Every structure is written in structure tokens, then in C-alpha cells.
Amino acid sequence: MEQPQRKAARHPKNVTAKRDLLSSPHDRPPLISLSIGITARRQGRYPLAQRACHDARERYRARYGPEDVGTLVSRGELALVLADLGRPAAAEEELRAVTKTARRALGDAHPATMALRDSLTPVQHHTGRIPETEAL
């Protein structure tokens, strides 16, 4: 008796498609790049995190504009990577700019704005400055 063919036979094709999506940076959705960047940063793989967050920032900006929440979050993540790479002054400057944009575009009470503002405090400690997050 012949076994019926299972739908799982298409599974390798799906796996290949997902692998291609992750390996081809030209067709990658910005959220995938941002997720790779965040994960790489948590793993201490800062050069990879920097490339992925930069890629996410550019993709979000091109698709949705400079004031989109995805663009703002990816800019914030990139700034945190810069701090991890030993560039806290550049990180602080970028976080201040992105927080200002988030406050204007999203409002003070938006979760992304609050997270960006809170991210500034540890970066300021790296530079030896007293946290001034409320002055933004």
C-alpha cells in the first residue's frame, strides 16, 4: 500500500527560502536587519551589530521615512552599538538627536520615545557626564 505524500515534502523549499531571505541583504526586510543587530549586540558581536543596525536604519528610512518608529528605534540601537564600540560621544550625540526627533514625531508618552530617552543615561555615564535626560 502506497503512503500518501505528506505536505511536509515542501518543507526543505521553505527552509531554503528563509535562509535566502536571511543571507541576502538586498531583499531583507528592515525588521530582520534590526533583529540581527540587536541579537549580535547582546552576543557582544559589535561589528556585526553595527552593520545590521546601520542596514536597518537605512532600510526603514528609505521605506517609511525618517520619523517612522522603526527608523527611530534602529537609530537608537545603532547609537548603543557605537557606545559599545568605545565611541560614547558619538553615541550620545546620536541618541540626543533621535530622542528629539522621537519627541516631535511620536510624543513624549510614546514607549519608543521613553526607551530612547532612558538609553541616554548609561551612555552619559560612559562619557563622565551627569545624566540630563529631562533637559531634552
LUMVEXTI-823529 format. One record per residue (C-alpha): x, y negated, z; residue in one letter. Coordinates in nm, 4 decimals. Layout:
N
+----------+----------+----------+------+
|        u |        v |        w | timi |
+----------+----------+----------+------+
|        X |        Y |        Z |    a |
...
+----------+----------+----------+------+
END
This chain:
136
+----------+----------+----------+------+
|        u |        v |        w | timi |
+----------+----------+----------+------+
|   0.0000 |   0.0000 |   0.0000 |    m |
|   0.1416 |  -0.3317 |  -0.1056 |    e |
|   0.1803 |  -0.6024 |   0.1570 |    q |
|   0.0138 |  -0.9352 |   0.0776 |    p |
|   0.2579 |  -1.2148 |   0.0122 |    q |
|   0.2782 |  -1.4500 |   0.3071 |    r |
|   0.2693 |  -1.8267 |   0.2826 |    k |
|   0.5962 |  -1.8357 |   0.4733 |    a |
|   0.7695 |  -1.7431 |   0.1489 |    a |
|   0.7667 |  -2.1150 |   0.0691 |    r |
|   0.9482 |  -2.1952 |   0.3927 |    h |
|   1.3042 |  -2.1983 |   0.2510 |    p |
|   1.1962 |  -2.4566 |  -0.0062 |    k |
|   1.0598 |  -2.6792 |   0.2738 |    n |
|   1.3798 |  -2.6432 |   0.4732 |    v |
|   1.5813 |  -2.7378 |   0.1663 |    t |
|   1.3624 |  -3.0434 |   0.1074 |    a |
|   1.4073 |  -3.1579 |   0.4690 |    k |
|   1.7832 |  -3.1009 |   0.4513 |    r |
|   1.7968 |  -3.3045 |   0.1286 |    d |
|   1.5979 |  -3.5843 |   0.2935 |    l |
|   1.8400 |  -3.5998 |   0.5842 |    l |
|   2.1543 |  -3.5753 |   0.3731 |    s |
|   2.0576 |  -3.8230 |   0.1012 |    s |
|   2.0899 |  -4.1718 |   0.2472 |    p |
|   1.9438 |  -4.3311 |  -0.0659 |    h |
|   1.5956 |  -4.1846 |  -0.0178 |    d |
|   1.5947 |  -4.1670 |   0.3603 |    r |
|   1.3069 |  -4.3422 |   0.5416 |    p |
|   1.4309 |  -4.6109 |   0.7834 |    p |
|   1.2921 |  -4.4286 |   1.0867 |    l |
|   1.5150 |  -4.1283 |   1.0095 |    i |
|   1.8220 |  -4.3531 |   0.9953 |    s |
|   1.7237 |  -4.5203 |   1.3220 |    l |
|   1.6692 |  -4.1838 |   1.4914 |    s |
|   2.0101 |  -4.0639 |   1.3738 |    i |
|   2.1660 |  -4.3836 |   1.5067 |    g |
|   2.0014 |  -4.3577 |   1.8478 |    i |
|   2.0924 |  -3.9905 |   1.8814 |    t |
|   2.4525 |  -4.0473 |   1.7705 |    a |
|   2.4879 |  -4.3334 |   2.0213 |    r |
|   2.3613 |  -4.1119 |   2.3038 |    r |
|   2.6159 |  -3.8492 |   2.1994 |    q |
|   2.8980 |  -4.1038 |   2.2007 |    g |
|   2.9442 |  -4.0837 |   1.8241 |    r |
|   2.9628 |  -4.4609 |   1.7836 |    y |
|   3.0944 |  -4.4928 |   1.4251 |    p |
|   2.8096 |  -4.2703 |   1.3008 |    l |
|   2.5632 |  -4.4614 |   1.5179 |    a |
|   2.6842 |  -4.7904 |   1.3743 |    q |
|   2.6440 |  -4.6718 |   1.0139 |    r |
|   2.2986 |  -4.5241 |   1.0780 |    a |
|   2.1669 |  -4.8293 |   1.2673 |    c |
|   2.3031 |  -5.0610 |   1.0006 |    h |
|   2.1343 |  -4.8482 |   0.7347 |    d |
|   1.8053 |  -4.8525 |   0.9293 |    a |
|   1.8223 |  -5.2296 |   0.9743 |    r |
|   1.8747 |  -5.2857 |   0.6014 |    e |
|   1.6007 |  -5.0405 |   0.5014 |    r |
|   1.3462 |  -5.1874 |   0.7438 |    y |
|   1.4357 |  -5.5413 |   0.6330 |    r |
|   1.4009 |  -5.4500 |   0.2640 |    a |
|   1.0683 |  -5.2669 |   0.3064 |    r |
|   0.8915 |  -5.4629 |   0.5792 |    y |
|   1.0716 |  -5.7944 |   0.6247 |    g |
|   1.2958 |  -5.9493 |   0.8905 |    p |
|   1.0245 |  -5.9856 |   1.1568 |    e |
|   0.8924 |  -5.6283 |   1.1474 |    d |
|   0.9173 |  -5.4416 |   1.4757 |    v |
|   1.1284 |  -5.1685 |   1.3106 |    g |
|   1.3742 |  -5.4256 |   1.1798 |    t |
|   1.3990 |  -5.5883 |   1.5214 |    l |
|   1.4454 |  -5.2595 |   1.7075 |    v |
|   1.7127 |  -5.1419 |   1.4638 |    s |
|   1.8950 |  -5.4744 |   1.5049 |    r |
|   1.8847 |  -5.4266 |   1.8817 |    g |
|   2.0171 |  -5.0728 |   1.8588 |    e |
|   2.2968 |  -5.1881 |   1.6299 |    l |
|   2.3893 |  -5.4567 |   1.8841 |    a |
|   2.4094 |  -5.1949 |   2.1606 |    l |
|   2.6383 |  -4.9851 |   1.9421 |    v |
|   2.8612 |  -5.2898 |   1.8933 |    l |
|   2.8863 |  -5.3207 |   2.2721 |    a |
|   2.9770 |  -4.9521 |   2.2957 |    d |
|   3.2468 |  -5.0073 |   2.0335 |    l |
|   3.4084 |  -5.2740 |   2.2513 |    g |
|   3.2555 |  -5.5797 |   2.0858 |    r |
|   3.0314 |  -5.7154 |   2.3634 |    p |
|   3.0477 |  -6.0783 |   2.2455 |    a |
|   2.9134 |  -5.9829 |   1.9012 |    a |
|   2.6538 |  -5.7588 |   2.0669 |    a |
|   2.5373 |  -6.0381 |   2.2956 |    e |
|   2.5103 |  -6.2842 |   2.0066 |    e |
|   2.3030 |  -6.0377 |   1.8010 |    e |
|   2.0797 |  -5.9454 |   2.0967 |    l |
|   2.0122 |  -6.3124 |   2.1691 |    r |
|   1.9191 |  -6.3735 |   1.8045 |    a |
|   1.6983 |  -6.0662 |   1.7731 |    v |
|   1.5263 |  -6.1383 |   2.1056 |    t |
|   1.4498 |  -6.4921 |   1.9929 |    k |
|   1.3029 |  -6.3589 |   1.6667 |    t |
|   1.1008 |  -6.0940 |   1.8523 |    a |
|   0.9565 |  -6.3516 |   2.0905 |    r |
|   0.8487 |  -6.5665 |   1.7966 |    r |
|   0.7152 |  -6.2800 |   1.5798 |    a |
|   0.5729 |  -6.0399 |   1.8373 |    l |
|   0.5220 |  -6.2458 |   2.1515 |    g |
|   0.6739 |  -6.2249 |   2.4995 |    d |
|   0.4472 |  -5.9422 |   2.6165 |    a |
|   0.5241 |  -5.7019 |   2.3302 |    h |
|   0.7090 |  -5.3881 |   2.4505 |    p |
|   0.9809 |  -5.4291 |   2.1863 |    a |
|   1.0451 |  -5.7880 |   2.2944 |    t |
|   1.0703 |  -5.6856 |   2.6584 |    m |
|   1.3045 |  -5.3951 |   2.5754 |    a |
|   1.5305 |  -5.6207 |   2.3691 |    l |
|   1.5394 |  -5.8793 |   2.6465 |    r |
|   1.6233 |  -5.6107 |   2.9035 |    d |
|   1.9027 |  -5.4763 |   2.6809 |    s |
|   2.0812 |  -5.8079 |   2.7066 |    l |
|   2.1623 |  -5.7743 |   3.0786 |    t |
|   2.4106 |  -5.4829 |   3.0586 |    p |
|   2.5778 |  -5.6423 |   2.7572 |    v |
|   2.6235 |  -5.9648 |   2.9517 |    q |
|   2.7880 |  -5.7669 |   3.2305 |    h |
|   3.0414 |  -5.6380 |   2.9745 |    h |
|   3.1313 |  -5.9955 |   2.8845 |    t |
|   3.1506 |  -6.1019 |   3.2506 |    g |
|   2.8569 |  -6.3405 |   3.2250 |    r |
|   2.5759 |  -6.3809 |   3.4707 |    i |
|   2.2573 |  -6.2430 |   3.3163 |    p |
|   2.0484 |  -6.5252 |   3.1723 |    e |
|   1.7733 |  -6.3248 |   3.0076 |    t |
|   1.4937 |  -6.5515 |   3.1329 |    e |
|   1.6577 |  -6.8554 |   2.9689 |    a |
|   1.5947 |  -6.7129 |   2.6225 |    l |
+----------+----------+----------+------+
END
